[in-house]
Amino acid sequence: MDKIIYERADKSVEPQKIVFEVSSDLSIKDFKLNCVRMAQALGYNHNSIKKEFNHIGESGDASQLKLLFG
């Protein structure tokens, strides 16, 4: 099991630390999807994320994806 971790340097009301535990054989496509999910969790705007990551190939449970991506 590997981890993708974001830790904020300054104190604020925003999330201070986000940890994703991922399988050690994570594909680059799944890594990208996890980065998108982390950006969402950090509160970045959906349109900004879509612009920066270009096409986001969504996979998985459609109801969970709707919660994540709106």
N, CA, C and O atoms as a Maestro MAE file, in Angstrom:
{
 s_m_m2io_version
 :::
 2.0.0
}

f_m_ct {
 s_m_title
 :::
 protein
 m_atom[280] {
  # First column is atom index #
  i_m_mmod_type
  r_m_x_coord
  r_m_y_coord
  r_m_z_coord
  i_m_residue_number
  s_m_chain_name
  s_m_pdb_residue_name
  s_m_pdb_atom_name
  i_m_atomic_number
  :::
  1 25 0.845 -1.173 0.000 1 A "MET " " N  " 7
  2 3 0.000 0.000 0.000 1 A "MET " " CA " 6
  3 2 0.893 1.240 0.000 1 A "MET " " C  " 6
  4 15 1.810 1.356 0.813 1 A "MET " " O  " 8
  5 25 0.618 2.156 -0.912 2 A "ASP " " N  " 7
  6 3 1.323 3.426 -0.996 2 A "ASP " " CA " 6
  7 2 0.381 4.543 -0.558 2 A "ASP " " C  " 6
  8 15 -0.815 4.323 -0.368 2 A "ASP " " O  " 8
  9 25 0.939 5.747 -0.401 3 A "LYS " " N  " 7
  10 3 0.131 6.888 0.017 3 A "LYS " " CA " 6
  11 2 0.448 8.103 -0.845 3 A "LYS " " C  " 6
  12 15 1.596 8.342 -1.220 3 A "LYS " " O  " 8
  13 25 -0.598 8.861 -1.147 4 A "ILE " " N  " 7
  14 3 -0.465 10.181 -1.764 4 A "ILE " " CA " 6
  15 2 -0.906 11.157 -0.682 4 A "ILE " " C  " 6
  16 15 -2.041 11.094 -0.210 4 A "ILE " " O  " 8
  17 25 -0.006 12.062 -0.288 5 A "ILE " " N  " 7
  18 3 -0.272 12.931 0.855 5 A "ILE " " CA " 6
  19 2 -0.137 14.399 0.462 5 A "ILE " " C  " 6
  20 15 0.816 14.794 -0.209 5 A "ILE " " O  " 8
  21 25 -1.122 15.204 0.901 6 A "TYR " " N  " 7
  22 3 -1.041 16.655 0.802 6 A "TYR " " CA " 6
  23 2 -1.065 17.184 2.223 6 A "TYR " " C  " 6
  24 15 -1.959 16.851 3.000 6 A "TYR " " O  " 8
  25 25 -0.078 18.015 2.565 7 A "GLU " " N  " 7
  26 3 -0.045 18.616 3.890 7 A "GLU " " CA " 6
  27 2 0.159 20.118 3.737 7 A "GLU " " C  " 6
  28 15 1.137 20.560 3.133 7 A "GLU " " O  " 8
  29 25 -0.769 20.902 4.287 8 A "ARG " " N  " 7
  30 3 -0.733 22.362 4.168 8 A "ARG " " CA " 6
  31 2 0.342 22.929 5.099 8 A "ARG " " C  " 6
  32 15 0.483 22.485 6.239 8 A "ARG " " O  " 8
  33 25 1.093 23.906 4.606 9 A "ALA " " N  " 7
  34 3 2.170 24.505 5.396 9 A "ALA " " CA " 6
  35 2 1.650 25.521 6.406 9 A "ALA " " C  " 6
  36 15 2.192 25.648 7.504 9 A "ALA " " O  " 8
  37 25 0.599 26.241 6.030 10 A "ASP " " N  " 7
  38 3 0.086 27.272 6.940 10 A "ASP " " CA " 6
  39 2 -1.206 26.802 7.599 10 A "ASP " " C  " 6
  40 15 -1.887 25.909 7.094 10 A "ASP " " O  " 8
  41 25 -1.527 27.408 8.714 11 A "LYS " " N  " 7
  42 3 -2.759 27.073 9.424 11 A "LYS " " CA " 6
  43 2 -3.905 27.894 8.847 11 A "LYS " " C  " 6
  44 15 -3.789 29.109 8.685 11 A "LYS " " O  " 8
  45 25 -5.002 27.230 8.542 12 A "SER " " N  " 7
  46 3 -6.194 27.902 8.036 12 A "SER " " CA " 6
  47 2 -7.396 27.015 8.310 12 A "SER " " C  " 6
  48 15 -7.266 25.950 8.913 12 A "SER " " O  " 8
  49 25 -8.563 27.456 7.867 13 A "VAL " " N  " 7
  50 3 -9.764 26.651 8.047 13 A "VAL " " CA " 6
  51 2 -9.874 25.562 6.974 13 A "VAL " " C  " 6
  52 15 -10.754 24.704 7.038 13 A "VAL " " O  " 8
  53 25 -8.979 25.606 5.998 14 A "GLU " " N  " 7
  54 3 -8.957 24.598 4.933 14 A "GLU " " CA " 6
  55 2 -8.402 23.280 5.472 14 A "GLU " " C  " 6
  56 15 -7.787 23.254 6.538 14 A "GLU " " O  " 8
  57 25 -8.620 22.184 4.735 15 A "PRO " " N  " 7
  58 3 -8.049 20.901 5.171 15 A "PRO " " CA " 6
  59 2 -6.541 21.027 5.382 15 A "PRO " " C  " 6
  60 15 -5.843 21.598 4.544 15 A "PRO " " O  " 8
  61 25 -6.039 20.499 6.494 16 A "GLN " " N  " 7
  62 3 -4.618 20.590 6.808 16 A "GLN " " CA " 6
  63 2 -3.825 19.418 6.230 16 A "GLN " " C  " 6
  64 15 -2.658 19.560 5.865 16 A "GLN " " O  " 8
  65 25 -4.481 18.258 6.155 17 A "LYS " " N  " 7
  66 3 -3.783 17.095 5.637 17 A "LYS " " CA " 6
  67 2 -4.793 16.152 4.997 17 A "LYS " " C  " 6
  68 15 -5.838 15.850 5.573 17 A "LYS " " O  " 8
  69 25 -4.458 15.694 3.793 18 A "ILE " " N  " 7
  70 3 -5.288 14.719 3.090 18 A "ILE " " CA " 6
  71 2 -4.375 13.569 2.698 18 A "ILE " " C  " 6
  72 15 -3.311 13.774 2.114 18 A "ILE " " O  " 8
  73 25 -4.804 12.355 3.027 19 A "VAL " " N  " 7
  74 3 -4.017 11.162 2.728 19 A "VAL " " CA " 6
  75 2 -4.879 10.198 1.928 19 A "VAL " " C  " 6
  76 15 -5.974 9.832 2.354 19 A "VAL " " O  " 8
  77 25 -4.377 9.788 0.761 20 A "PHE " " N  " 7
  78 3 -5.025 8.746 -0.027 20 A "PHE " " CA " 6
  79 2 -4.143 7.509 0.044 20 A "PHE " " C  " 6
  80 15 -2.963 7.568 -0.301 20 A "PHE " " O  " 8
  81 25 -4.698 6.403 0.483 21 A "GLU " " N  " 7
  82 3 -3.985 5.139 0.452 21 A "GLU " " CA " 6
  83 2 -4.346 4.454 -0.853 21 A "GLU " " C  " 6
  84 15 -5.521 4.231 -1.144 21 A "GLU " " O  " 8
  85 25 -3.334 4.124 -1.634 22 A "VAL " " N  " 7
  86 3 -3.547 3.545 -2.964 22 A "VAL " " CA " 6
  87 2 -2.731 2.268 -3.110 22 A "VAL " " C  " 6
  88 15 -1.757 2.049 -2.389 22 A "VAL " " O  " 8
  89 25 -3.141 1.437 -4.048 23 A "SER " " N  " 7
  90 3 -2.392 0.195 -4.276 23 A "SER " " CA " 6
  91 2 -1.026 0.530 -4.860 23 A "SER " " C  " 6
  92 15 -0.865 1.542 -5.541 23 A "SER " " O  " 8
  93 25 -0.063 -0.311 -4.595 24 A "SER " " N  " 7
  94 3 1.314 -0.049 -5.045 24 A "SER " " CA " 6
  95 2 1.465 -0.199 -6.558 24 A "SER " " C  " 6
  96 15 2.462 0.253 -7.121 24 A "SER " " O  " 8
  97 25 0.499 -0.823 -7.223 25 A "ASP " " N  " 7
  98 3 0.571 -0.976 -8.680 25 A "ASP " " CA " 6
  99 2 -0.371 -0.003 -9.393 25 A "ASP " " C  " 6
  100 15 -0.931 -0.326 -10.441 25 A "ASP " " O  " 8
  101 25 -0.537 1.179 -8.823 26 A "LEU " " N  " 7
  102 3 -1.426 2.202 -9.360 26 A "LEU " " CA " 6
  103 2 -0.959 2.622 -10.753 26 A "LEU " " C  " 6
  104 15 0.207 2.961 -10.952 26 A "LEU " " O  " 8
  105 25 -1.887 2.593 -11.715 27 A "SER " " N  " 7
  106 3 -1.549 3.030 -13.077 27 A "SER " " CA " 6
  107 2 -1.476 4.555 -13.125 27 A "SER " " C  " 6
  108 15 -1.987 5.230 -12.231 27 A "SER " " O  " 8
  109 25 -0.851 5.091 -14.154 28 A "ILE " " N  " 7
  110 3 -0.744 6.545 -14.290 28 A "ILE " " CA " 6
  111 2 -2.132 7.157 -14.464 28 A "ILE " " C  " 6
  112 15 -2.371 8.268 -13.991 28 A "ILE " " O  " 8
  113 25 -3.045 6.461 -15.127 29 A "LYS " " N  " 7
  114 3 -4.422 6.944 -15.296 29 A "LYS " " CA " 6
  115 2 -5.111 7.054 -13.937 29 A "LYS " " C  " 6
  116 15 -5.790 8.044 -13.662 29 A "LYS " " O  " 8
  117 25 -4.937 6.042 -13.089 30 A "ASP " " N  " 7
  118 3 -5.544 6.085 -11.757 30 A "ASP " " CA " 6
  119 2 -4.858 7.121 -10.867 30 A "ASP " " C  " 6
  120 15 -5.504 7.733 -10.016 30 A "ASP " " O  " 8
  121 25 -3.546 7.321 -11.058 31 A "PHE " " N  " 7
  122 3 -2.839 8.369 -10.316 31 A "PHE " " CA " 6
  123 2 -3.436 9.737 -10.657 31 A "PHE " " C  " 6
  124 15 -3.685 10.555 -9.772 31 A "PHE " " O  " 8
  125 25 -3.659 9.968 -11.941 32 A "LYS " " N  " 7
  126 3 -4.244 11.232 -12.390 32 A "LYS " " CA " 6
  127 2 -5.630 11.417 -11.771 32 A "LYS " " C  " 6
  128 15 -5.961 12.506 -11.302 32 A "LYS " " O  " 8
  129 25 -6.435 10.360 -11.769 33 A "LEU " " N  " 7
  130 3 -7.770 10.439 -11.188 33 A "LEU " " CA " 6
  131 2 -7.693 10.758 -9.698 33 A "LEU " " C  " 6
  132 15 -8.509 11.530 -9.194 33 A "LEU " " O  " 8
  133 25 -6.731 10.181 -8.986 34 A "ASN " " N  " 7
  134 3 -6.554 10.489 -7.570 34 A "ASN " " CA " 6
  135 2 -6.128 11.933 -7.368 34 A "ASN " " C  " 6
  136 15 -6.555 12.567 -6.403 34 A "ASN " " O  " 8
  137 25 -5.302 12.466 -8.249 35 A "CYS " " N  " 7
  138 3 -4.907 13.877 -8.162 35 A "CYS " " CA " 6
  139 2 -6.121 14.787 -8.353 35 A "CYS " " C  " 6
  140 15 -6.260 15.799 -7.666 35 A "CYS " " O  " 8
  141 25 -6.996 14.421 -9.287 36 A "VAL " " N  " 7
  142 3 -8.224 15.184 -9.507 36 A "VAL " " CA " 6
  143 2 -9.087 15.133 -8.251 36 A "VAL " " C  " 6
  144 15 -9.620 16.156 -7.820 36 A "VAL " " O  " 8
  145 25 -9.224 13.964 -7.670 37 A "ARG " " N  " 7
  146 3 -10.028 13.824 -6.452 37 A "ARG " " CA " 6
  147 2 -9.438 14.632 -5.300 37 A "ARG " " C  " 6
  148 15 -10.174 15.206 -4.497 37 A "ARG " " O  " 8
  149 25 -8.110 14.674 -5.221 38 A "MET " " N  " 7
  150 3 -7.481 15.457 -4.167 38 A "MET " " CA " 6
  151 2 -7.745 16.946 -4.392 38 A "MET " " C  " 6
  152 15 -8.021 17.679 -3.442 38 A "MET " " O  " 8
  153 25 -7.663 17.388 -5.633 39 A "ALA " " N  " 7
  154 3 -7.953 18.788 -5.943 39 A "ALA " " CA " 6
  155 2 -9.387 19.132 -5.563 39 A "ALA " " C  " 6
  156 15 -9.647 20.210 -5.029 39 A "ALA " " O  " 8
  157 25 -10.312 18.227 -5.834 40 A "GLN " " N  " 7
  158 3 -11.704 18.434 -5.433 40 A "GLN " " CA " 6
  159 2 -11.812 18.538 -3.918 40 A "GLN " " C  " 6
  160 15 -12.495 19.419 -3.397 40 A "GLN " " O  " 8
  161 25 -11.137 17.636 -3.215 41 A "ALA " " N  " 7
  162 3 -11.177 17.634 -1.747 41 A "ALA " " CA " 6
  163 2 -10.597 18.916 -1.169 41 A "ALA " " C  " 6
  164 15 -11.003 19.356 -0.094 41 A "ALA " " O  " 8
  165 25 -9.648 19.514 -1.880 42 A "LEU " " N  " 7
  166 3 -9.039 20.763 -1.422 42 A "LEU " " CA " 6
  167 2 -9.877 21.977 -1.783 42 A "LEU " " C  " 6
  168 15 -9.550 23.094 -1.380 42 A "LEU " " O  " 8
  169 25 -10.949 21.778 -2.534 43 A "GLY " " N  " 7
  170 3 -11.865 22.867 -2.832 43 A "GLY " " CA " 6
  171 2 -11.606 23.607 -4.120 43 A "GLY " " C  " 6
  172 15 -12.182 24.674 -4.337 43 A "GLY " " O  " 8
  173 25 -10.756 23.078 -4.985 44 A "TYR " " N  " 7
  174 3 -10.533 23.731 -6.273 44 A "TYR " " CA " 6
  175 2 -11.807 23.650 -7.112 44 A "TYR " " C  " 6
  176 15 -12.564 22.685 -7.005 44 A "TYR " " O  " 8
  177 25 -12.039 24.646 -7.931 45 A "ASN " " N  " 7
  178 3 -13.211 24.733 -8.782 45 A "ASN " " CA " 6
  179 2 -13.191 23.630 -9.840 45 A "ASN " " C  " 6
  180 15 -12.149 23.338 -10.426 45 A "ASN " " O  " 8
  181 25 -14.352 23.022 -10.075 46 A "HIS " " N  " 7
  182 3 -14.459 21.924 -11.046 46 A "HIS " " CA " 6
  183 2 -13.963 22.339 -12.433 46 A "HIS " " C  " 6
  184 15 -13.270 21.569 -13.099 46 A "HIS " " O  " 8
  185 25 -14.315 23.551 -12.871 47 A "ASN " " N  " 7
  186 3 -13.895 24.012 -14.200 47 A "ASN " " CA " 6
  187 2 -12.377 24.193 -14.276 47 A "ASN " " C  " 6
  188 15 -11.773 23.900 -15.307 47 A "ASN " " O  " 8
  189 25 -11.761 24.671 -13.199 48 A "SER " " N  " 7
  190 3 -10.301 24.827 -13.172 48 A "SER " " CA " 6
  191 2 -9.617 23.466 -13.250 48 A "SER " " C  " 6
  192 15 -8.623 23.296 -13.957 48 A "SER " " O  " 8
  193 25 -10.157 22.510 -12.522 49 A "ILE " " N  " 7
  194 3 -9.584 21.161 -12.537 49 A "ILE " " CA " 6
  195 2 -9.710 20.559 -13.925 49 A "ILE " " C  " 6
  196 15 -8.755 19.989 -14.454 49 A "ILE " " O  " 8
  197 25 -10.884 20.688 -14.508 50 A "LYS " " N  " 7
  198 3 -11.116 20.129 -15.840 50 A "LYS " " CA " 6
  199 2 -10.169 20.772 -16.862 50 A "LYS " " C  " 6
  200 15 -9.650 20.090 -17.745 50 A "LYS " " O  " 8
  201 25 -9.948 22.094 -16.737 51 A "LYS " " N  " 7
  202 3 -9.059 22.811 -17.657 51 A "LYS " " CA " 6
  203 2 -7.617 22.311 -17.518 51 A "LYS " " C  " 6
  204 15 -6.952 22.055 -18.521 51 A "LYS " " O  " 8
  205 25 -7.138 22.174 -16.291 52 A "GLU " " N  " 7
  206 3 -5.749 21.797 -16.062 52 A "GLU " " CA " 6
  207 2 -5.458 20.319 -16.350 52 A "GLU " " C  " 6
  208 15 -4.378 19.973 -16.829 52 A "GLU " " O  " 8
  209 25 -6.425 19.462 -16.055 53 A "PHE " " N  " 7
  210 3 -6.211 18.028 -16.260 53 A "PHE " " CA " 6
  211 2 -6.751 17.552 -17.599 53 A "PHE " " C  " 6
  212 15 -6.657 16.365 -17.911 53 A "PHE " " O  " 8
  213 25 -7.318 18.459 -18.401 54 A "ASN " " N  " 7
  214 3 -7.902 18.123 -19.692 54 A "ASN " " CA " 6
  215 2 -8.981 17.067 -19.519 54 A "ASN " " C  " 6
  216 15 -9.800 17.165 -18.605 54 A "ASN " " O  " 8
  217 25 -8.994 16.074 -20.369 55 A "HIS " " N  " 7
  218 3 -10.025 15.031 -20.288 55 A "HIS " " CA " 6
  219 2 -9.779 14.155 -19.070 55 A "HIS " " C  " 6
  220 15 -8.676 13.651 -18.859 55 A "HIS " " O  " 8
  221 25 -10.824 13.985 -18.276 56 A "ILE " " N  " 7
  222 3 -10.723 13.139 -17.094 56 A "ILE " " CA " 6
  223 2 -11.527 11.879 -17.366 56 A "ILE " " C  " 6
  224 15 -12.758 11.915 -17.376 56 A "ILE " " O  " 8
  225 25 -10.844 10.775 -17.584 57 A "GLY " " N  " 7
  226 3 -11.516 9.505 -17.825 57 A "GLY " " CA " 6
  227 2 -12.044 8.944 -16.527 57 A "GLY " " C  " 6
  228 15 -11.306 8.323 -15.762 57 A "GLY " " O  " 8
  229 25 -13.323 9.162 -16.280 58 A "GLU " " N  " 7
  230 3 -13.907 8.717 -15.020 58 A "GLU " " CA " 6
  231 2 -14.219 7.229 -15.087 58 A "GLU " " C  " 6
  232 15 -14.663 6.716 -16.114 58 A "GLU " " O  " 8
  233 25 -13.981 6.557 -13.983 59 A "SER " " N  " 7
  234 3 -14.317 5.143 -13.888 59 A "SER " " CA " 6
  235 2 -14.785 4.865 -12.471 59 A "SER " " C  " 6
  236 15 -14.537 5.656 -11.561 59 A "SER " " O  " 8
  237 25 -15.453 3.758 -12.288 60 A "GLY " " N  " 7
  238 3 -15.903 3.396 -10.956 60 A "GLY " " CA " 6
  239 2 -17.400 3.556 -10.792 60 A "GLY " " C  " 6
  240 15 -18.136 3.639 -11.775 60 A "GLY " " O  " 8
  241 25 -17.837 3.598 -9.571 61 A "ASP " " N  " 7
  242 3 -19.246 3.690 -9.220 61 A "ASP " " CA " 6
  243 2 -19.799 5.058 -9.615 61 A "ASP " " C  " 6
  244 15 -19.335 6.089 -9.129 61 A "ASP " " O  " 8
  245 25 -20.779 5.054 -10.488 62 A "ALA " " N  " 7
  246 3 -21.325 6.319 -11.020 62 A "ALA " " CA " 6
  247 2 -21.897 7.212 -9.927 62 A "ALA " " C  " 6
  248 15 -21.766 8.433 -10.012 62 A "ALA " " O  " 8
  249 25 -22.525 6.644 -8.910 63 A "SER " " N  " 7
  250 3 -23.092 7.473 -7.841 63 A "SER " " CA " 6
  251 2 -21.980 8.141 -7.019 63 A "SER " " C  " 6
  252 15 -22.137 9.286 -6.593 63 A "SER " " O  " 8
  253 25 -20.868 7.445 -6.793 64 A "GLN " " N  " 7
  254 3 -19.742 8.049 -6.085 64 A "GLN " " CA " 6
  255 2 -19.099 9.147 -6.923 64 A "GLN " " C  " 6
  256 15 -18.722 10.197 -6.402 64 A "GLN " " O  " 8
  257 25 -18.976 8.896 -8.235 65 A "LEU " " N  " 7
  258 3 -18.390 9.902 -9.109 65 A "LEU " " CA " 6
  259 2 -19.257 11.156 -9.159 65 A "LEU " " C  " 6
  260 15 -18.733 12.268 -9.227 65 A "LEU " " O  " 8
  261 25 -20.575 10.987 -9.125 66 A "LYS " " N  " 7
  262 3 -21.460 12.152 -9.125 66 A "LYS " " CA " 6
  263 2 -21.242 12.975 -7.872 66 A "LYS " " C  " 6
  264 15 -21.270 14.204 -7.930 66 A "LYS " " O  " 8
  265 25 -21.026 12.322 -6.744 67 A "LEU " " N  " 7
  266 3 -20.754 13.046 -5.496 67 A "LEU " " CA " 6
  267 2 -19.441 13.811 -5.593 67 A "LEU " " C  " 6
  268 15 -19.345 14.940 -5.111 67 A "LEU " " O  " 8
  269 25 -18.428 13.209 -6.211 68 A "LEU " " N  " 7
  270 3 -17.113 13.839 -6.304 68 A "LEU " " CA " 6
  271 2 -17.093 14.983 -7.313 68 A "LEU " " C  " 6
  272 15 -16.546 16.053 -7.045 68 A "LEU " " O  " 8
  273 25 -17.692 14.745 -8.471 69 A "PHE " " N  " 7
  274 3 -17.549 15.705 -9.564 69 A "PHE " " CA " 6
  275 2 -18.782 16.571 -9.798 69 A "PHE " " C  " 6
  276 15 -18.749 17.466 -10.643 69 A "PHE " " O  " 8
  277 25 -19.849 16.329 -9.081 70 A "GLY " " N  " 7
  278 3 -21.049 17.152 -9.200 70 A "GLY " " CA " 6
  279 2 -21.899 16.884 -10.396 70 A "GLY " " C  " 6
  280 15 -22.931 17.531 -10.578 70 A "GLY " " O  " 8
  :::
 }
 m_bond[279] {
  # First column is bond index #
  i_m_from
  i_m_to
  i_m_order
  :::
  1 1 2 1
  2 2 3 1
  3 3 4 2
  4 3 5 1
  5 5 6 1
  6 6 7 1
  7 7 8 2
  8 7 9 1
  9 9 10 1
  10 10 11 1
  11 11 12 2
  12 11 13 1
  13 13 14 1
  14 14 15 1
  15 15 16 2
  16 15 17 1
  17 17 18 1
  18 18 19 1
  19 19 20 2
  20 19 21 1
  21 21 22 1
  22 22 23 1
  23 23 24 2
  24 23 25 1
  25 25 26 1
  26 26 27 1
  27 27 28 2
  28 27 29 1
  29 29 30 1
  30 30 31 1
  31 31 32 2
  32 31 33 1
  33 33 34 1
  34 34 35 1
  35 35 36 2
  36 35 37 1
  37 37 38 1
  38 38 39 1
  39 39 40 2
  40 39 41 1
  41 41 42 1
  42 42 43 1
  43 43 44 2
  44 43 45 1
  45 45 46 1
  46 46 47 1
  47 47 48 2
  48 47 49 1
  49 49 50 1
  50 50 51 1
  51 51 52 2
  52 51 53 1
  53 53 54 1
  54 54 55 1
  55 55 56 2
  56 55 57 1
  57 57 58 1
  58 58 59 1
  59 59 60 2
  60 59 61 1
  61 61 62 1
  62 62 63 1
  63 63 64 2
  64 63 65 1
  65 65 66 1
  66 66 67 1
  67 67 68 2
  68 67 69 1
  69 69 70 1
  70 70 71 1
  71 71 72 2
  72 71 73 1
  73 73 74 1
  74 74 75 1
  75 75 76 2
  76 75 77 1
  77 77 78 1
  78 78 79 1
  79 79 80 2
  80 79 81 1
  81 81 82 1
  82 82 83 1
  83 83 84 2
  84 83 85 1
  85 85 86 1
  86 86 87 1
  87 87 88 2
  88 87 89 1
  89 89 90 1
  90 90 91 1
  91 91 92 2
  92 91 93 1
  93 93 94 1
  94 94 95 1
  95 95 96 2
  96 95 97 1
  97 97 98 1
  98 98 99 1
  99 99 100 2
  100 99 101 1
  101 101 102 1
  102 102 103 1
  103 103 104 2
  104 103 105 1
  105 105 106 1
  106 106 107 1
  107 107 108 2
  108 107 109 1
  109 109 110 1
  110 110 111 1
  111 111 112 2
  112 111 113 1
  113 113 114 1
  114 114 115 1
  115 115 116 2
  116 115 117 1
  117 117 118 1
  118 118 119 1
  119 119 120 2
  120 119 121 1
  121 121 122 1
  122 122 123 1
  123 123 124 2
  124 123 125 1
  125 125 126 1
  126 126 127 1
  127 127 128 2
  128 127 129 1
  129 129 130 1
  130 130 131 1
  131 131 132 2
  132 131 133 1
  133 133 134 1
  134 134 135 1
  135 135 136 2
  136 135 137 1
  137 137 138 1
  138 138 139 1
  139 139 140 2
  140 139 141 1
  141 141 142 1
  142 142 143 1
  143 143 144 2
  144 143 145 1
  145 145 146 1
  146 146 147 1
  147 147 148 2
  148 147 149 1
  149 149 150 1
  150 150 151 1
  151 151 152 2
  152 151 153 1
  153 153 154 1
  154 154 155 1
  155 155 156 2
  156 155 157 1
  157 157 158 1
  158 158 159 1
  159 159 160 2
  160 159 161 1
  161 161 162 1
  162 162 163 1
  163 163 164 2
  164 163 165 1
  165 165 166 1
  166 166 167 1
  167 167 168 2
  168 167 169 1
  169 169 170 1
  170 170 171 1
  171 171 172 2
  172 171 173 1
  173 173 174 1
  174 174 175 1
  175 175 176 2
  176 175 177 1
  177 177 178 1
  178 178 179 1
  179 179 180 2
  180 179 181 1
  181 181 182 1
  182 182 183 1
  183 183 184 2
  184 183 185 1
  185 185 186 1
  186 186 187 1
  187 187 188 2
  188 187 189 1
  189 189 190 1
  190 190 191 1
  191 191 192 2
  192 191 193 1
  193 193 194 1
  194 194 195 1
  195 195 196 2
  196 195 197 1
  197 197 198 1
  198 198 199 1
  199 199 200 2
  200 199 201 1
  201 201 202 1
  202 202 203 1
  203 203 204 2
  204 203 205 1
  205 205 206 1
  206 206 207 1
  207 207 208 2
  208 207 209 1
  209 209 210 1
  210 210 211 1
  211 211 212 2
  212 211 213 1
  213 213 214 1
  214 214 215 1
  215 215 216 2
  216 215 217 1
  217 217 218 1
  218 218 219 1
  219 219 220 2
  220 219 221 1
  221 221 222 1
  222 222 223 1
  223 223 224 2
  224 223 225 1
  225 225 226 1
  226 226 227 1
  227 227 228 2
  228 227 229 1
  229 229 230 1
  230 230 231 1
  231 231 232 2
  232 231 233 1
  233 233 234 1
  234 234 235 1
  235 235 236 2
  236 235 237 1
  237 237 238 1
  238 238 239 1
  239 239 240 2
  240 239 241 1
  241 241 242 1
  242 242 243 1
  243 243 244 2
  244 243 245 1
  245 245 246 1
  246 246 247 1
  247 247 248 2
  248 247 249 1
  249 249 250 1
  250 250 251 1
  251 251 252 2
  252 251 253 1
  253 253 254 1
  254 254 255 1
  255 255 256 2
  256 255 257 1
  257 257 258 1
  258 258 259 1
  259 259 260 2
  260 259 261 1
  261 261 262 1
  262 262 263 1
  263 263 264 2
  264 263 265 1
  265 265 266 1
  266 266 267 1
  267 267 268 2
  268 267 269 1
  269 269 270 1
  270 270 271 1
  271 271 272 2
  272 271 273 1
  273 273 274 1
  274 274 275 1
  275 275 276 2
  276 275 277 1
  277 277 278 1
  278 278 279 1
  279 279 280 2
  :::
 }
}
